[in-house]
């Protein structure tokens, strides 16, 4: 089935479904298209709920829907359970002494180890706190208790919602998952789940991508769909990236003519003469040293490239690395605001907390920062966000903030021509990309995923410097094994 036919089938499927949507596959587009189709064709009183992890994602969906809610819910996980379950029905289950208006707090004084202690804290102090163990989710446990024991709550959810759309399901923790499964299995509300376990970024606070995998691969009433086609790139680049992976080889589309968008350069001279220098160019390599050396050579030839280094934060690969990177952007990039940072926090934050967070992190924009000042900022911020400080992460953050060596990594989008590592480019896209065959051990298969990531950063043109005999031999043998024409895959140029 073609990708377009598959998408049309998803839109028309009235059953519950789970969608594995890879990077660049347009998952937000299909999510919004599906929602719009349901709203347009709905002739009943039922509404839908579109649930995301961040305000930024919710605002994006809202914008694509034209801002029209008409009784439908568009918002974060936390705001859904607070406004639709906890606040309206907590008294029904736990008694009239419990407040239906409260403040969500993450500070240490309101942390607890037992569910009952969290209830007492809520009743006596009007504060909804969190566990010391951030792998458990008190708020969602509370919502499930209420929903499981309140007939009125069950009737409300069951009578109001026909379907729940949940984005980035790979980032759900076990308590979120249990609540959503209760709503589906016990109340009969249909689900439309979208995610990609390869892109889980919130394991630091209990996200379990294995839950998405178990639903996608398990026996249940969810119809399964896998979207693999990348819409970021032109067809020529998609073809080149797809032939290297068995699971995407069937996405190859024959071109009528020899193409000009994927070039293979054979020769020792480093040149960007085949690019349009009025557009973005990203030269992607393996190491910082290689990137620095190439940037120097290009600029000696009269070009204007900047070296975007891979930073100590990029090297971490730990649970909180992403949050530290956002803080570095706040510190180094004047165009990055407090609201940009808040939108990247995977939990609801009140207006009062936004002001408090801004007060805490604002000194990061000042000159004359010291280790002591930065450590105080992190201690106070992480107390509010309920995050445990890791010394290795903190040291990497201090290294980044206390030097100008890595500033370009957080202001890199201000420059048209960049040289950077493959890992630094993950999640980014550029008009034109250059890669080097010697950076990838494709014949053994060990670097095929990284090769795919690097190739698919480019939207309009890809230049492959064929500086490896093994790479070129593998490419020619691969194309022959697929009975394809090399000229339709890549245009070889000898310098």
N, C-alpha and C positions, 0 to 999 in steps of 0.2 A: 504494500500500500504506500502511495506517495505521501510525502510529509504534509502536503496541502490537504489531501483526502483524510489523513489522520486527524488533522486539526479540525476539519469540518465535522468529523465523526465525534470528536470531543465536545464541540459546541452543541451538537444535537443530542448528545447522550443525556438522558434524564435520570440515570441511575447515579449512585455514588461512585466516585472515581478518584484514583490517585495517579498523579502525573510526575514522572521522573524527567525533569527538564534541565538539560545541561546548559553550561554557560553560553550565552549568545543565542539561545534558542527562542528567545522572545516569550519567556514564561509570564511576565507581567502583562504583555499584550494579550495572550490567550486567556489569562485570568480575567482581565477587564472585558474582553470580548464576550466571554461566557456569562459574566455578570450582566452586561448590557442586554444580551440575548434573553436571559431569564427575566429581567425586569420588563423588557418590551413585550414578551409573550405571556407573561403572568396574568391570568384572568381571575385570580383568587385573592383572598385577603392576606395570604402569606407573604412574608418579607424574607430577605436574605441577610446574612451577616458576613462581611468580608473582614478577616482578622489577620493582622500583620504583627511583626515584632517591634517595629520602630515607627515613630510618628512620621518620619521621612517617607517610609514606604506607604503608610496610610494616606498621607497627603498626595503622593503620586497617584494612587488609585483614585482618590477623590477628584483630583484634577482631571484625570482622563474620563471620569464619569460626568464631568461638567459641574461638579459640586452639588448635584441633586440627590438628596437622600430619600425623600418621600417615605420616611418611616423605616428605611433599611439602615443597617448598622455598618459603618466603615470606621475602623479604629484598631487599636492595639489589643493584644491578648488581655493585658491587665485591665484596660478600660472596659472591655466587654464583660468580664466576670464581675467587676465592681458595680457597674451600672445596671446590668441585666440580672444578676444573681445575688450578690452579697448585700448591697444596700437595700434593695426592695424586700428581701425575704429573710434577713438574718434574725429579726425578731420572731418570725414564725417558727423558727427552729430552736433558738437559744434563749428566747424570752424578751420581754419588753424593756429590760434594763440595758440591752445591747443597743449601741447607737447605729443608726443608718447613715450618719455622717461622721466621718473620722478622718484622721490624717495618716497617710502612709509614711512611715519613717524607717530609715535603715541604720540609724545610729546605734552604737553599742548598748546604750542604756535600755533600749527596747528590744534587745535580742533575747532569745530563749532557746531551750533545748527540747521542750515538750509541747505538743499541740495544746494541752490544757493551759499551759502558762501563757501561750499566745492569746487564748480566749480571755483569760483573766486580765491581761494587759489591755486588750481591746475594750472590755467592759468597763474597767476602772479608769483608764487613762484616755480613752477615745483615740488610741494610737494603734494602727495596724503595723506590727513589727515583723521581723523575720527571724528565721532560725540562725544559730551560730554556724550551722552546716549549710552552706549555700547550695548544696546539691539537693536539698529538699525545699519545696515551694509551699510555704504556709498558706499563701493567698489562694492558690488553686486547691489545696487540701480543704480549706474552709469552704470554698465554692462547691466542691463535690459533696461535702457533708450537708450543706444546705440543700442542694439539689436532690440529694438522695433521701432526705427526710422531710422535705416540704412538698406536700401535694400541690399547693398553689404555685410553687416555683416550677414544678414539672409541667403543670398545665400551661403556664405562661410561655415557657420556651417551646413546648410542643405545639401550642396554638399559634404562636407568632412566626416561627421560622420554619421554612421548608428546606433550606439548605444553608450550610456554613462553608464558606470559602476560606481556607487557611493557607497562607503563603509561608514559604520557608519552613515546611513541617520538619525538616531534618534538625531544626534547632529547638524542637519541643523537648522539655524534660519529662520525666516519668509522670509527674503529677498533672501537667498539662495534658499529656497523652491520655491518662486515665479519665480526666474530665470529658475530653472530646469523644472518647470511645463510649462513655456513659450516655452522652447526649445522642450519639448515633445509635448505639445498640439498644438502649432502654427507652428512649423517647422517639426513635424513628426519624430523627432529623438527618437528611442526606448530607454527605460530606463531599467536598471537592478539595483535595489535598495536593499541593504543589511543592516540590522540593528537589534537592540533589545532595545526597550524603557526602559527595566530594567537596561540597562548599560549606560544610558546617563550621561556624565561627564562634559559637557560644558554648563550647564544651566546658569552659571555665565556670559557668554557673549551672551546670547540670544537664546541658543539652545532650540528647542521646540519638545520634543519627541512626543507630541500629534499630530504633523503633520504626523509622521510615522504611528501612530495608525489610524488616519483618512484615510490615503491612504490604509492601510492594511484591515481595516474594511468597507471602503466605497465602493460605486458603481463607478467603473472606468474601464479602459481597461487594468489594470495591473493584470496579473495572480498571484494569491497568493499561497505562499508555506510557510510551517512552519517546520523548522528543530529543532528537540528536542533531538535527540540522542547525547549522550556525548561520544566522542572518546578519551577523556583523560584517562579514567579508563578502567580497564579490565572488561570483561562481568559480572563477579561475583559482582563487586562493582556497576556496572550500574544496575544490577537487584535489588540489595538492595536499591539503591537510588530511582529507578523508582517506586517501589511498594507503596511508601508512598504518591505519588501524583497522583490524578485521571487522570490528563492529560498525564501522562507518563506510567501508568500501562500497557497499551497495547504494550509497548516497551520491556516488559519482554520476555526473551528468555530462554526456558527450557534447563537445563544442563543435560547431560547424566548421570553424576555421582555426588555424594556428593562433594561439593567443599571445598577447603582449604584456600581460599583467604579472606573470610569474617568470622571472628571469634567473637563469643559472650562469653565474660569472666564473669563467675558468681563467685563472691568471693570478699573479702575485701582487699586482697593483691595486691598492685600495682606492675605490672611486665611488662617488655617489652621482655620477653624471647621468645615470639612467632615471633619477628621481626628478620630480618637479620640486625645486627648492622653495617655491612659494607655498608649499604645503608641509604638513607635519612629516618629519622623518624620525624614526627610532631605529638605532643600531643596537641590536640585542646580543649580548655576549655572556660568557659564563662567569667571569670573575671581575671584581673591581679593578684589578691591575690591568687586565685586558681592555676594559672599558676606558680606563684613564689613558692608556697608550694609544688606542685608536682615536680617541677624541683629540689628542695632541697632534697626531699625524694629519687628521682631516683639517684641523685649523691651520696647520703649517702650509696646507695646500690652498688656503684662502677661504675655507668654509667657516661657518659660525655655529659650532656645536658646543653643547655643555655636557659635562660628565655628571650624571645623576648616580651617586653612589648607593650601593646596598648598605644599609645602616645596621648598627648593632641590634636595633629593634627588629629588623627584618630577619636577622639570624636566629632570633629566639625560637619561633615556632611554638610558643607557649600559649596558655589560655588567655592571658591578659595582654598579649602583645598588641592586638588590634586596638585596644583602648589606649595604650600608651602612644601608639602611632597617631591616634586622633588628637591626643594632648600635644604631641609634638607639632602637629599642623596648627593647632590653636596658638602655640607659642611662636612658630616661625613664619606663618602665613597671615599677613594682615587682612586678607580677604576672608579668612575662616573665622566665623563668629561663634558666639556662645550657643546660638541656636543650631548651627551646623554640628557642634559637639553633642548637644542634647539629643538631636535627632538620631545619633548613632548609639545612644544608650538603649539597650534592649529591655527596657522596663518603663512603666509610666512614671513621669516625674511631674509633680505639682508645680504651679506657678511660684509658690514660696520656695520650693527646692531649687528651681531654676535660678532664682536670685541668690540663694545661698551658694550654689555651685559656682556661679559666676564670680561671687565675692572671693571664693577660695582659689579658683584657678587664674583669675585675672592677673596676678603678679607674674605669671609665666610670660607675659608680653613685655615685662620690664627689663631694662638692662641691669647689670650688676647682680645677677642671680648667683646664689651660693648653694652648696650642697644642702646646708641646713634649711634654707628657705624652700628649696624644691622638695626635700623630704617632708617638711611640715605640710606642704600643699598636698602631696600624695596621701599622707596619713589622714588628713581631714577629709579629702575627697573620697577615699576608699571606705572610710567609716560611714559616710552617707550612702554609698552605693553597695555596701555590704560585700566588699571584696577583700580577700586576704593579700597582704603585701608579700611578694616574693623578692628576696634580696637580689637574685640574678637579674630579674626584670628591672628592678629599681636602678641597679648599677648601669644597665644598658641605657636607660632613660637619662640618667645623669650624664653619661658620656655624650649623648646626642644633644642635650640642651646646653651643656656647658662649653660647647665648641661651635664654631661656624662651619666646620668641615662638612656637615651633613645638611646644611640649610637648603641647598638646592633640591634635596630629596623631597622637601615639603613645599617647595615653590616651583617644582619642575614643570607644572602645567602652564607656567608663564612663558616657556621657551618653545620655539617651533622645532628645533633640531636637537635631538638628545641621543646620548650614548649611555646605555644602562645595562644592568644584568637582567637575565630572563626572569629571575625571581622578583626583582623590583618592578617588572612590567606586568606582573600577574594582576588581572582585574582591570587593566588599562586597555585602551585601543588607540590606534594611530592611523593616519591616512596611508602611510608607507612604512614598510619595515624591511630591515636587512638582517639576515642571520648568517651564521657560518657553519658549514657542514661538519667541520672538525669538532664542533662543540657537542655533537650528538653521536652516541654509540647506537645507532638505529639497528645495525645488523644483529645485535644481541637482544634487542627489544627493551633494554634497560632505560633508555632515554626517550621512548616513544611518546609518553605523556607530556614531558617537558617540550619536546619537539612540537607537539600539537598545540600546546599553550603559546609557544613563541610564534608559530606560523599564523595562528588565528588572532594575533594582536593587530594585524594589518587589515585595513578595509579595502584599499584600492590597488595597492601594488606590493609585491613581495620580491625581494632580490635575495637569492641564495648564493653566497660565495662558496663555490665548490672547491674548497681547499683540502679535501680529504678524498683519497682514492677509494677508500672503503665506503664512504658515503655515496659517492657517485656510482660505484659498482652495485651497491645495494639498490639504489634508486632504479637503475636500468633493469636489473633483474626483476624487481618488483613490478615495474610497468609491463615487462614482457610476460610475467606470470599471470597478469590480469588481462592480457591480450589487448592492451591499450597502446596508443601512439605516444611516444615520448614528446613529440612536437606539440601535442595537444595538452600535455601536462606542464612542460617547462620549456622555455626558449633558451637554448644554450648559446652563450656568447663567449668567444675566445678573445681575451685582451692581449 
